[in-house]
Amino acid sequence: MRIILGAVVSIHPYSAGMAWNWMQYATGFRALGHDVYFLEELAPAWCTDAGGRRCGFEQSVNRAHFKTTMETFGLMDRACQIYDGGKKTSGLSFDAAIAAVTDADLLVNMSGHITSEAILGRVKRRAYVDQDPVFTQLWHAEYGKDLNFKAHDVFVSVGLNIGTPHTPIPDCGLTWHHTVPPVVLDQWDPGGSVPGRYFTSIASWSGYCDLCYRGEWYRTKYEEFTRFATG
């Protein structure tokens, strides 16, 4: 199969964890024998330099991050960073990217990142992968945000209770299939473990605003971070 993976990796500050997440899909599909392409759509407003200041595409850390990530995983010759609807690109040319998606078997669209009809309209089947369960459903059903569900054929969530009787969260009238994030074991050194030792991690403190649904608040990880910090 020819599979197109659509996701964003280049937003400043660069999230290595999210890049690993997307690359597990890309390299996992490739390890299974599929022909994999990676696409990112980049808006001009997202382009910044290393200090977070707005700049042009050519000078942006976005372009550098995209190139480094794709080269690290051997995907640069099958990747396209599409700037401002195709006015400029990194990796494949826009025409080459359109040729790759035309009649592709599947678009795996992470959080609906790919919105261009030039891409959506050319693949045979489009899968919306929900990476933010609860938020995705409430943004749409309770807050009326258009997430372009109508452009997709199948819906997948990492929230294993979404669309089941085990949660009050609305299913938005969609049939949700369930998945867990893939892990390509060849890319991870299992190392050793030392019981009782502290570990370190890097994460954003908060990302989205808290949401209210039927009188109950659904909050961000800020609440849990606070509990650990004060506990």
Buried (B, 14 or more C-beta within 10 A) or exposed (E): EBBBBBBBBBBBEBBEEBBBBBBBBBBBBBBEEBBBBBBBBBEBEBBBBEEEEEBEBEEBBBBBBBBBBBEEBEBBEBBBBBBBBBEBBBBBEBEBBBEBBBEBEBBBBBBBBBBBEBBBEBBBEBBBBBBBBBBBBBBBBBEEEEBBBEBBEBBBBBBBBBBEEEBEBBBBEBEBEBEEEBEBEEEEEEEEEEEEEEEEEEEEEEEBEEBEBEEEEBEBEBEEBEEEEEE
